[in-house]
Structure formats: structure tokens, C-alpha cells
């Protein structure tokens, strides 16, 4: 079978891969100190079994290493896997695993350990890393060569190769930055790997993990200086206004909010009417009023600041003259009457709908809001019994948009064979340049046909106490990204 390389074939050893958590200076002057992190009272310390995603993320960042590292822009960096390649049909991915990596008991890492970890993931649907099982049909190991047989062709599987690799389910040994020391009902101690031959070495000597039964308590723990790092949304930030001497680092979550149009509606009958609505909405003003700026406007479902965002230069934002022009070109009546569907449990959607209503009513339309319990809201959407709804989804790391826009899957009544071809091509290609071409054309078609209007991605904030110095680059499912570079202040 022919093999197509889609990653740079690195000749470098893992010693030159700092993104995976290395600090190889034997006389590191920054080594030492202790910090405190939080976790929920655990169901298990196995990161491949726990239903607590916060705990899985913490354990992965400290005790374990992963096949690949997913970067903030959704590119991929080598970690335990140093190189990878795909077959021409995209259904087979072959990875070469580093040969000089050891678990904390000295056992050499092999591809078989990664296979076993994948099989363990498949048994636990509630786990943070379960999505890899949706891609991997089976895997085989031959020494340090890992072969993945895929259910879904293309490079999407790489987005989910960031799961922790364990030695076995009984010992729970890893080959990461720390080893698990003492553990009791209140927490556990993580000790830095200090073996001079170890590849992964952090700066901070000890991490004390404190257990909390619910989120309100770990917020209070941060306020009381019991822990040194938490992630906060707007509701949490309001409770922390009295906290001083902290570092705050914004990061974009995976939560995408949009306006959806029923393509079978007899009210909003063409894309000109939908474009007019888009040009009457000031996304920046909406974000400022809802989140005091803690969100990122977007012109497509592709996550901002990633490889595929902003490849097409176009957007909807406040432009009343242009909105009027599109209304005049529309076959829809200028005094359109419709209701915006939301679920009543969401205050955010309510505020968005009210904002849109206000703008549209000011421009001659007659728009109201229909708020229903979530189950009724979803039933209306699934049966096509709506004109417009406010939607919110957690975008997947592979950025496969077929669930949202493909004719065979969407709930918009949107049918476009050309868009389907683009979506299928984006998901299945193993050529990164071609993937970007597909992404660019997808965005172009969205802005032309307007089945949805993209609004924003929500943001959260990583809050770090003065006890920790360094650069912070959190990800939604990896708050401690870059932890190996952090330094415990004196």
C-alpha cells in the first residue's frame, strides 16, 4: 500500500521536542518549590476511566505523556510519536513511537502500550478522550511502530491522539513529568521526575492536588489561596473581584453560538434576506453587552485563531445601508414576521434573541421570541417547526462541520451537493494544503448562502496565583498546557 506523508519526517530526537514537556538541564536553577492544583473528589485515578474531565486533564498534564500534542491553533506536534503518515485512501495511519522513553519504573515504552490505552478509552464513553474511539477501528503494534485502522478516513484522528498513555490499569504508571506519591481522601502529592536519564523534567518539584466535591468549593479554595490555578467564566470572575496579585490569561473555549435559518421557511425565503439580518447585527456590541468582551466574534464555525479560520476574507457585521440594499433585493416582504426560537433555560440565548429582535424591529420587521423548555425546543428544531433559532454547540477538535451543515445531517433543511462535497473533502483528505482550500471554500459558501450566521466563541480565563511564574497557554481540555515551563516563585 502506498503511503503519503503528511507530517514532517523529523530526524530530531525527543530531546529536541520541548513542546512535550522536557527540561534536560541537569543543573536547572529553576527546579524546586511547590504549588497546589485542584481536582474533583475522584472516582478513579485512571485518566482513561474517570468521568471527571478536569481530573483527566490534570493527570494527563502531569503524570502521563501523549502520542501527539494538539497546539492552540489545532496543529499537531510530536510527543511520544515522532512521525506519522497516512495511506493513500486515508484509512490507515502509521506512527513511529520514540524509542528512548521509559515509564517511571524503567519499563521501555512501546507501541503496544499506546494500543492498550486506546482499547481502555473505548470502554469508557464518559471519558475526556473517548472521541478517539470514534475514529480508530483497531490498532496493531510492532515494536515501536503503531498502525491505526480507521473508521473515518483523513487526518481528523490526529486531533484525538492527545490521550494519556499508561503502562497498565493496575499500576497506572506513566512516563510524564511527575509520579504519584502519597494519596488520601483529601488529595494527593505529585513528585517531579528527577532521574538524570529521564526525558521529561519539570521545573516545579512538588504539586499538591486538593480534592473538592463541587465547583463552588474549588472557587472558594482559590479565593482562600488553597490552590494556585483555576479556570473561570463570567459567573466565576464576579466572585473573584477581591482577589489580587493574580495573572489572568484568556482562552477561547469550544462553545460556538450561531443563528440558524430554516431553509424550508416561507418567510425568510432567500439568502438576501438572511444577509440583511446579518448586516443588522453588531457582533462586537453584542459580545460587549453579554460578556464584557469575553468572547471572540467569528465569521464561520471554524474556531478563531486556528489553522482554518479567516482563510476567506468576509464577515457579517453592522452595516445598515448594506442591510437595506439586501432587503430591497430580497423576494421576502420588507415587513417579515417571524419568531426566534430559544430554550428558556439559557439566559444568554434570551439576551441574544432580544438584541436581534430590537435591531430587526427597528428596521421594519416584526420579530418576537419563543422560549420553550429544552426538550420542546429541540423537538421543534428536529421537526423543522421553526423559522429561526439560536443554536450553541461544542465544536469538535477535528473541526469536522458535517454534523452542522451536511445535507444528510443538518437540521436546517439545507441541501447543497457542492457544500457536501467540500465538507466530505475537508474531513477525508490527508493533504494539509488541500484541507485549507476546502476550508476556504466552505467559508465562502457559508457567507454567500447563509444557512447560518456565525456569532462568536465563548472565552474563559485561566487565573494563576503569584506563586507561579511563566507563560500560560491554556486550552479548553488542557488547562495546564505548558506546565513543564512553569516556575514556583520563592
ChimeraX attribute file (.defattr): number of C-alpha atoms within 10 A of each C-alpha:
attribute: neighborCount
match mode: 1-to-1
recipient: residues
	/A:1	7
	/A:2	8
	/A:3	14
	/A:4	16
	/A:5	17
	/A:6	16
	/A:7	17
	/A:8	12
	/A:9	11
	/A:10	11
	/A:11	8
	/A:12	9
	/A:13	11
	/A:14	22
	/A:15	14
	/A:16	11
	/A:17	17
	/A:18	16
	/A:19	18
	/A:20	26
	/A:21	23
	/A:22	21
	/A:23	21
	/A:24	17
	/A:25	10
	/A:26	12
	/A:27	7
	/A:28	12
	/A:29	8
	/A:30	15
	/A:31	19
	/A:32	16
	/A:33	16
	/A:34	17
	/A:35	20
	/A:36	19
	/A:37	20
	/A:38	24
	/A:39	23
	/A:40	19
	/A:41	16
	/A:42	17
	/A:43	11
	/A:44	13
	/A:45	14
	/A:46	22
	/A:47	27
	/A:48	31
	/A:49	23
	/A:50	20
	/A:51	18
	/A:52	18
	/A:53	20
	/A:54	17
	/A:55	23
	/A:56	26
	/A:57	22
	/A:58	21
	/A:59	25
	/A:60	24
	/A:61	24
	/A:62	25
	/A:63	25
	/A:64	25
	/A:65	26
	/A:66	23
	/A:67	26
	/A:68	24
	/A:69	24
	/A:70	23
	/A:71	16
	/A:72	18
	/A:73	14
	/A:74	18
	/A:75	12
	/A:76	16
	/A:77	20
	/A:78	23
	/A:79	22
	/A:80	28
	/A:81	24
	/A:82	23
	/A:83	22
	/A:84	23
	/A:85	21
	/A:86	25
	/A:87	18
	/A:88	18
	/A:89	15
	/A:90	21
	/A:91	20
	/A:92	22
	/A:93	25
	/A:94	21
	/A:95	21
	/A:96	20
	/A:97	23
	/A:98	22
	/A:99	18
	/A:100	15
	/A:101	21
	/A:102	20
	/A:103	19
	/A:104	21
	/A:105	12
	/A:106	10
	/A:107	13
	/A:108	15
	/A:109	23
	/A:110	23
	/A:111	26
	/A:112	18
	/A:113	18
	/A:114	27
	/A:115	19
	/A:116	18
	/A:117	19
	/A:118	24
	/A:119	16
	/A:120	18
	/A:121	24
	/A:122	19
	/A:123	13
	/A:124	16
	/A:125	15
	/A:126	16
	/A:127	18
	/A:128	22
	/A:129	24
	/A:130	20
	/A:131	21
	/A:132	21
	/A:133	21
	/A:134	13
	/A:135	21
	/A:136	22
	/A:137	13
	/A:138	14
	/A:139	20
	/A:140	16
	/A:141	18
	/A:142	11
	/A:143	13
	/A:144	18
	/A:145	18
	/A:146	23
	/A:147	21
	/A:148	20
	/A:149	18
	/A:150	20
	/A:151	16
	/A:152	17
	/A:153	22
	/A:154	26
	/A:155	23
	/A:156	21
	/A:157	22
	/A:158	22
	/A:159	20
	/A:160	22
	/A:161	20
	/A:162	21
	/A:163	26
	/A:164	28
	/A:165	29
	/A:166	29
	/A:167	24
	/A:168	14
	/A:169	14
	/A:170	8
	/A:171	10
	/A:172	17
	/A:173	20
	/A:174	27
	/A:175	29
	/A:176	32
	/A:177	31
	/A:178	26
	/A:179	24
	/A:180	19
	/A:181	13
	/A:182	11
	/A:183	11
	/A:184	8
	/A:185	9
	/A:186	10
	/A:187	18
	/A:188	17
	/A:189	18
	/A:190	21
	/A:191	21
	/A:192	24
	/A:193	22
	/A:194	16
	/A:195	11
	/A:196	11
	/A:197	13
	/A:198	20
	/A:199	23
	/A:200	27
	/A:201	26
	/A:202	29
	/A:203	22
	/A:204	24
	/A:205	21
	/A:206	22
	/A:207	20
	/A:208	19
	/A:209	21
	/A:210	20
	/A:211	20
	/A:212	18
	/A:213	11
	/A:214	11
	/A:215	13
	/A:216	10
	/A:217	13
	/A:218	22
	/A:219	23
	/A:220	14
	/A:221	19
	/A:222	21
	/A:223	18
	/A:224	11
	/A:225	14
	/A:226	18
	/A:227	22
	/A:228	20
	/A:229	27
	/A:230	20
	/A:231	19
	/A:232	19
	/A:233	15
	/A:234	14
	/A:235	9
	/A:236	16
	/A:237	16
	/A:238	10
	/A:239	13
	/A:240	15
	/A:241	9
	/A:242	8
	/A:243	13
	/A:244	10
	/A:245	9
	/A:246	15
	/A:247	17
	/A:248	17
	/A:249	15
	/A:250	19
	/A:251	22
	/A:252	22
	/A:253	20
	/A:254	19
	/A:255	17
	/A:256	24
	/A:257	23
	/A:258	22
	/A:259	21
	/A:260	24
	/A:261	25
	/A:262	22
	/A:263	22
	/A:264	15
	/A:265	16
	/A:266	10
	/A:267	16
	/A:268	22
	/A:269	17
	/A:270	18
	/A:271	22
	/A:272	22
	/A:273	25
	/A:274	25
	/A:275	25
	/A:276	25
	/A:277	23
	/A:278	27
	/A:279	20
	/A:280	22
	/A:281	22
	/A:282	18
	/A:283	21
	/A:284	18
	/A:285	15
	/A:286	20
	/A:287	20
	/A:288	12
	/A:289	14
	/A:290	17
	/A:291	16
	/A:292	12
	/A:293	15
	/A:294	20
	/A:295	24
	/A:296	20
	/A:297	23
	/A:298	23
	/A:299	24
	/A:300	26
	/A:301	26
	/A:302	24
	/A:303	27
	/A:304	19
	/A:305	14
	/A:306	14
	/A:307	17
	/A:308	22
	/A:309	20
	/A:310	19
	/A:311	17
	/A:312	18
	/A:313	11
	/A:314	13
	/A:315	18
	/A:316	21
	/A:317	19
	/A:318	18
	/A:319	14
	/A:320	16
	/A:321	12
	/A:322	15
	/A:323	24
	/A:324	19
	/A:325	14
	/A:326	19
	/A:327	21
	/A:328	15
	/A:329	14
	/A:330	19
	/A:331	15
	/A:332	18
	/A:333	14
	/A:334	15
	/A:335	14
	/A:336	15
	/A:337	15
	/A:338	18
	/A:339	17
	/A:340	23
	/A:341	27
	/A:342	27
	/A:343	20
	/A:344	16
	/A:345	12
	/A:346	12
	/A:347	12
	/A:348	14
	/A:349	22
	/A:350	20
	/A:351	14
	/A:352	22
	/A:353	25
	/A:354	16
	/A:355	16
	/A:356	23
	/A:357	20
	/A:358	15
	/A:359	17
	/A:360	20
	/A:361	15
	/A:362	12
	/A:363	16
	/A:364	12
	/A:365	17
	/A:366	16
	/A:367	20
	/A:368	18
	/A:369	17
	/A:370	16
	/A:371	19
	/A:372	15
	/A:373	12
	/A:374	14
	/A:375	10
	/A:376	14
	/A:377	19
	/A:378	16
	/A:379	11
	/A:380	16
	/A:381	21
	/A:382	14
	/A:383	11
	/A:384	17
	/A:385	15
	/A:386	21
	/A:387	22
	/A:388	24
	/A:389	25
	/A:390	21
	/A:391	18
	/A:392	16
	/A:393	13
	/A:394	11
	/A:395	20
	/A:396	16
	/A:397	16
	/A:398	15
	/A:399	18
	/A:400	18
	/A:401	19
	/A:402	18
	/A:403	13
	/A:404	17
	/A:405	23
	/A:406	22
	/A:407	17
	/A:408	13
	/A:409	13
	/A:410	15
	/A:411	19
	/A:412	26
	/A:413	20
	/A:414	22
	/A:415	16
	/A:416	14
	/A:417	11
	/A:418	11
	/A:419	21
	/A:420	17
	/A:421	13
	/A:422	22
	/A:423	22
	/A:424	17
	/A:425	17
	/A:426	26
	/A:427	21
	/A:428	19
	/A:429	20
	/A:430	25
	/A:431	18
	/A:432	14
	/A:433	11
	/A:434	13
	/A:435	21
	/A:436	16
	/A:437	16
	/A:438	23
	/A:439	26
	/A:440	18
	/A:441	16
	/A:442	26
	/A:443	23
	/A:444	18
	/A:445	16
	/A:446	18
	/A:447	24
	/A:448	14
	/A:449	15
	/A:450	22
	/A:451	23
	/A:452	27
	/A:453	25
	/A:454	25
	/A:455	30
	/A:456	25
	/A:457	26
	/A:458	20
	/A:459	20
	/A:460	22
	/A:461	22
	/A:462	21
	/A:463	20
	/A:464	20
	/A:465	22
	/A:466	15
	/A:467	19
	/A:468	21
	/A:469	14
	/A:470	14
	/A:471	14
	/A:472	21
	/A:473	17
	/A:474	23
	/A:475	20
	/A:476	17
	/A:477	16
	/A:478	19
	/A:479	21
	/A:480	23
	/A:481	24
	/A:482	19
	/A:483	20
	/A:484	23
	/A:485	20
	/A:486	18
	/A:487	22
	/A:488	19
	/A:489	16
	/A:490	9
